[in-house]
């Protein structure tokens, strides 16, 4: 009974229960900070989503598809005419612009024994828990340029671009689709900030103000350097003057003593 409530709470926390919403959800901020980034989106895996479609003694995998929102609705299908899953790649779809591409393939999450979210606070367990619970789209920076890469390629997403995602349940023996979610709500990656618009906390100065501040700082430095040079020169000059005065006084004293000695 207790385990049943744990599973139910887990599903509701992820907002992925079948009776609520059959679509991929962006990861909760508590589990994935700075999400989305410029080139990645962290999604919650489909826990408890396909339970009604799973059959005993069958083997299943999850396919994750991605496409840009600008792709037409006609090209958003992920099945072929014989119920086979689409195998379009990132390159073939121009990064999702022409239609969905297969971004990932992973095992069906175990709804009966999900990771303990309380372990996220444990430094030693947090990484494993997040890997089980989340999937980061766009996390592979090398697969597009590695000629020996044979797995499903999950290359970086485009900045300032809106994407949609879909989970598909595939019978891994027959390689046919058994179930699928709706496309996710639009999720937009972050925009690259121009240098003039960078938030320079805590002063919140613009790029122009930063340049002006830098120039003024250099001028102040040069002014201080000139002042120090002047003071140093003045001190050196006063020391030379006192030394010369002392030398002259000694010379005068010696010249006054010589007549006295000669008269004696």
C-alpha positions as CSV (number, residue, x, y, z in Angstrom):
1,X,0.0,0.0,0.0
2,X,2.8,2.4,0.9
3,X,4.6,1.7,-2.4
4,X,1.4,2.4,-4.3
5,X,1.2,5.9,-2.7
6,X,4.9,6.5,-3.4
7,X,4.3,5.7,-7.1
8,X,1.2,7.9,-7.3
9,X,3.0,10.8,-5.6
10,X,5.9,10.4,-8.0
11,X,3.7,10.5,-11.1
12,X,1.8,13.5,-9.9
13,X,4.9,15.4,-9.1
14,X,6.2,14.8,-12.6
15,X,2.7,15.6,-14.0
16,X,3.1,12.6,-16.3
17,X,0.2,10.4,-15.1
18,X,-1.9,9.0,-17.9
19,X,-5.1,10.4,-16.4
20,X,-3.6,14.0,-16.4
21,X,-1.6,14.6,-19.5
22,X,0.0,12.3,-22.0
23,X,2.7,14.6,-23.2
24,X,6.4,15.2,-22.3
25,X,6.9,17.8,-19.6
26,X,9.8,20.1,-19.0
27,X,11.7,19.2,-15.9
28,X,10.7,20.9,-12.6
29,X,13.0,23.8,-11.7
30,X,13.9,22.0,-8.4
31,X,15.4,19.2,-10.4
32,X,16.9,21.1,-13.3
33,X,18.1,24.6,-12.8
34,X,18.9,26.9,-15.8
35,X,16.5,24.9,-18.0
36,X,16.2,25.3,-21.0
37,X,19.7,26.4,-21.8
38,X,20.9,27.8,-25.1
39,X,21.2,24.4,-26.7
40,X,19.5,21.9,-24.3
41,X,16.1,21.1,-22.8
42,X,15.7,18.7,-19.8
43,X,12.5,16.7,-19.9
44,X,11.0,14.4,-17.3
45,X,11.0,10.7,-18.5
46,X,7.7,9.0,-19.0
47,X,7.1,7.4,-15.6
48,X,3.7,5.6,-15.4
49,X,2.7,6.9,-18.8
50,X,2.5,3.7,-20.8
51,X,1.6,1.2,-18.1
52,X,-1.7,0.3,-19.8
53,X,0.1,-0.6,-23.1
54,X,2.7,-2.9,-21.6
55,X,2.3,-6.6,-21.9
56,X,4.0,-9.4,-19.9
57,X,6.9,-11.2,-21.6
58,X,7.3,-8.4,-24.0
59,X,10.3,-6.1,-24.4
60,X,9.8,-2.4,-25.0
61,X,11.9,0.8,-25.4
62,X,11.1,4.5,-25.5
63,X,11.9,6.6,-28.5
64,X,12.1,10.4,-28.0
65,X,11.3,12.6,-31.1
66,X,12.1,16.3,-31.4
67,X,11.1,18.8,-34.0
68,X,11.0,22.6,-34.4
69,X,7.6,24.2,-34.0
70,X,8.0,25.7,-37.5
71,X,7.7,22.2,-39.0
72,X,4.3,21.6,-40.7
73,X,1.7,19.5,-38.9
74,X,1.6,17.2,-41.9
75,X,5.2,16.2,-41.4
76,X,4.8,15.6,-37.6
77,X,3.9,11.9,-37.9
78,X,6.5,9.5,-36.3
79,X,5.0,6.3,-37.8
80,X,5.4,4.8,-41.2
81,X,2.6,3.1,-43.2
82,X,3.3,-0.3,-41.5
83,X,3.4,1.1,-37.9
84,X,7.1,1.2,-37.9
85,X,8.8,4.0,-35.9
86,X,10.3,6.8,-38.0
87,X,14.1,6.7,-38.1
88,X,14.8,10.2,-39.5
89,X,18.0,11.7,-38.2
90,X,19.0,15.2,-37.2
91,X,20.8,15.7,-40.5
92,X,18.0,14.4,-42.6
93,X,15.4,16.8,-41.1
94,X,17.8,19.8,-40.9
95,X,17.7,19.7,-37.2
96,X,14.0,19.2,-36.9
97,X,13.0,21.9,-39.4
98,X,11.6,19.5,-42.0
99,X,10.0,17.2,-39.4
100,X,10.6,15.1,-36.3
101,X,13.9,13.3,-35.8
102,X,14.8,10.5,-33.3
103,X,16.8,12.2,-30.6
104,X,17.0,9.4,-28.0
105,X,16.3,5.7,-27.2
106,X,16.1,4.4,-23.7
107,X,14.4,1.7,-21.6
108,X,10.9,2.1,-20.2
109,X,11.2,3.8,-16.7
110,X,10.1,1.5,-13.9
111,X,6.9,3.0,-12.6
112,X,6.7,0.4,-9.8
113,X,10.1,1.3,-8.4
114,X,11.0,4.9,-9.3
115,X,14.1,6.7,-8.0
116,X,13.7,8.4,-4.6
117,X,13.5,12.1,-5.1
118,X,14.6,12.6,-1.5
119,X,18.0,11.3,-2.6
120,X,18.5,14.4,-4.8
121,X,19.7,16.1,-1.7
122,X,22.5,13.5,-1.3
123,X,25.6,14.6,-3.2
124,X,26.6,11.0,-3.8
125,X,23.2,9.9,-5.2
126,X,21.9,13.1,-6.9
127,X,23.6,12.5,-10.2
128,X,22.2,8.9,-10.6
129,X,18.7,9.9,-9.5
130,X,18.6,12.8,-12.0
131,X,19.8,10.5,-14.8
132,X,17.0,8.0,-14.1
133,X,14.4,10.7,-13.8
134,X,15.4,13.2,-16.5
135,X,16.6,13.2,-20.0
136,X,18.5,16.2,-21.5
137,X,17.8,16.8,-25.2
138,X,20.8,18.3,-27.1
139,X,23.4,16.9,-24.7
140,X,25.8,15.3,-27.2
141,X,28.2,17.7,-28.7
142,X,30.3,15.2,-30.7
143,X,28.0,12.7,-32.4
144,X,27.5,14.7,-35.6
145,X,31.2,14.9,-36.3
146,X,32.2,11.4,-35.2
147,X,32.3,9.0,-38.2
148,X,32.3,6.0,-35.9
149,X,29.2,7.0,-33.9
150,X,26.5,4.4,-34.4
151,X,24.0,5.2,-31.7
152,X,21.0,7.7,-31.9
153,X,22.5,11.2,-32.2
154,X,21.3,13.8,-29.7
155,X,23.1,16.9,-30.9
156,X,22.8,20.5,-29.5
157,X,19.6,22.3,-30.2
158,X,19.5,25.8,-31.8
159,X,19.4,28.8,-29.5
160,X,16.3,31.0,-29.5
161,X,14.3,28.2,-31.2
162,X,11.0,26.6,-30.2
163,X,10.7,22.8,-30.1
164,X,8.2,20.2,-29.4
165,X,8.9,16.6,-28.1
166,X,7.1,13.3,-28.2
167,X,7.6,9.9,-26.4
168,X,6.8,6.7,-28.3
169,X,6.5,3.2,-26.9
170,X,8.1,0.7,-29.3
171,X,7.9,-3.1,-29.2
172,X,11.7,-3.8,-29.5
173,X,11.1,-7.4,-30.8
174,X,8.8,-6.5,-33.7
175,X,10.0,-2.9,-33.9
176,X,6.5,-1.5,-34.1
177,X,4.8,1.4,-32.3
178,X,2.5,0.3,-29.5
179,X,1.7,3.7,-28.0
180,X,2.7,7.4,-28.1
181,X,2.1,10.7,-26.3
182,X,0.9,13.9,-27.7
183,X,3.5,16.4,-28.8
184,X,4.7,18.5,-25.9
185,X,3.8,22.2,-25.4
186,X,6.2,24.5,-27.2
187,X,9.5,24.8,-25.4
188,X,11.9,27.6,-26.4
189,X,15.7,27.5,-25.9
190,X,17.4,30.6,-24.5
191,X,18.6,33.5,-26.7
192,X,22.2,34.5,-27.0
193,X,22.6,37.9,-25.3
194,X,24.4,40.6,-27.2
195,X,27.4,42.2,-25.4
196,X,25.5,45.5,-25.1
197,X,22.6,43.8,-23.4
198,X,24.6,41.7,-20.9
199,X,23.3,42.2,-17.3
200,X,26.4,43.4,-15.4
201,X,25.1,42.7,-11.9
202,X,25.1,44.5,-9.4
203,X,25.4,47.8,-11.3
204,X,23.3,46.6,-14.2
205,X,25.4,48.8,-16.6
206,X,25.0,48.7,-20.3
207,X,27.8,47.8,-22.7
208,X,28.5,51.5,-23.4
209,X,28.7,52.3,-19.7
210,X,31.2,49.5,-19.3
211,X,33.4,50.9,-22.0
212,X,33.2,54.4,-20.5
213,X,34.0,53.0,-17.1
214,X,37.0,51.2,-18.4
215,X,38.4,54.3,-20.1
216,X,37.9,56.4,-17.0
217,X,39.6,53.7,-14.9
218,X,42.6,53.9,-17.3
219,X,42.7,57.7,-17.2
220,X,42.6,57.7,-13.4
221,X,45.4,55.1,-13.3
222,X,47.6,57.3,-15.6
223,X,46.8,60.4,-13.5
224,X,47.8,58.6,-10.3
225,X,50.9,57.3,-12.0
226,X,51.9,60.8,-13.1
227,X,51.2,62.2,-9.6
228,X,53.4,59.5,-8.1
229,X,56.1,60.2,-10.6
230,X,56.0,64.0,-9.8
231,X,56.1,63.4,-6.0
232,X,59.0,61.0,-6.5
233,X,60.8,63.5,-8.7
234,X,60.3,66.2,-6.1
235,X,61.6,64.1,-3.3
236,X,64.7,63.0,-5.3
237,X,65.3,66.7,-6.2
238,X,65.1,67.8,-2.5
239,X,67.5,65.1,-1.5
240,X,70.0,66.2,-4.2
241,X,69.7,69.8,-3.1
242,X,70.3,69.1,0.6
243,X,73.3,66.9,-0.3
244,X,74.7,69.7,-2.5
245,X,74.1,72.3,0.3
246,X,75.8,70.1,2.8
247,X,78.8,69.6,0.5
248,X,79.1,73.4,0.0
249,X,79.0,74.1,3.7
250,X,81.7,71.6,4.3
251,X,83.9,73.2,1.6
252,X,83.4,76.6,3.1
253,X,84.3,75.4,6.6
254,X,87.5,73.8,5.2
255,X,88.5,77.0,3.4
256,X,88.0,79.0,6.6
257,X,90.1,76.6,8.6
258,X,93.1,76.7,6.2
259,X,94.1,80.4,6.8
260,X,93.9,79.9,10.5
261,X,96.2,76.9,10.3
262,X,98.7,78.7,8.1
263,X,98.8,81.8,10.4
264,X,99.7,79.6,13.4
